[in-house]
Amino acid sequence: MPVTYTENPTDPKVTAKFNNKASSQYFDPCQEAANRSLKCLHRNPGDKDMCTDYFQAYRDCKKKWIEERKEEKRRQTKMSLW
């Protein structure tokens, strides 16, 4: 059964939190999915095959987040050219 992540990395609240953090502060909007992946590894003594759905949910979340950040940078670049 595929695992889905519950956090939405493109949610306006998450984006605002990211934009308002200090530049030296780390922020991962997909931390919940990462934590679930690690918990799975601990439950299944390092057996990565048992946790592939969790890993995929994390990758999907990160991909969505990175794509959104790239698009936001493109929009900002376009706006600064005008």
N, C-alpha and C positions, 0 to 999 in steps of 0.2 A: 504494500500500500504506500503510495508516494506521500512524502511529508511535505507540507507547505509551510512557509514562514508566515507568521501573523503580523510582523511589523511591515509597514509600508515605507520604504526608504524615500519615496517621493512625496510623502505627506507634507503639507505646508508647515506643520508644527516641527517635524523632523528637520526640514530645510532651514527653518528659522533658528532652531537650536544649533545646527551646524554653522550657520553664518554668524551667529552671535558668540561663538566660543572664542576663547583666547587662541592666538595662532600657535602657541606651544601645547595646547590641550588636544589630546587625541579623542576623536569621536567616531564611533562605528555604528551606523544606523542598523546594522545587521547583527549586533552583538547577541541578541536573543538566539538567533539561528546558530551562531558560533558556539554559544554555551550548550545548546542542545546536542551539537555534534560531539563536543568534548564529553558530555555526560554519557552519550552512547558509547564512546570508546572506553570509558571507565566501567560501564555496565557489562561490556563484552570484551574483557581483557585485551584490548588492542586489536581486536578482530575488525579490520576496516570494512570487510565485506558486509558485515551486519549493519553498517552505518552509512551506506552509500546514499540512501534517500536523504539523510540529514545533511550530508556533504553537498548534495545537489541543491537542496533548499537554500543553503548558505551561498553557494555559487550563483544561484538565480537572483537572490537578494542583492548581492554585491554587483552583479552585472547590471541590474536595473538601476542601482544607485550610481554607478560609474557613468552609465549612459545619460542619466539625468544631469549629472554634474557637467559632462561634456557639452550637452545641449545648452545648459545655462551659460557656460563660458562662451559658446558660439553666439548666443543672443546678446551677451554683454559686449562682445567684440563688435558685432554689427551695430549696436547702439552707439558705441564710442566712435565709430567711423562716420556717423552722421553728424 
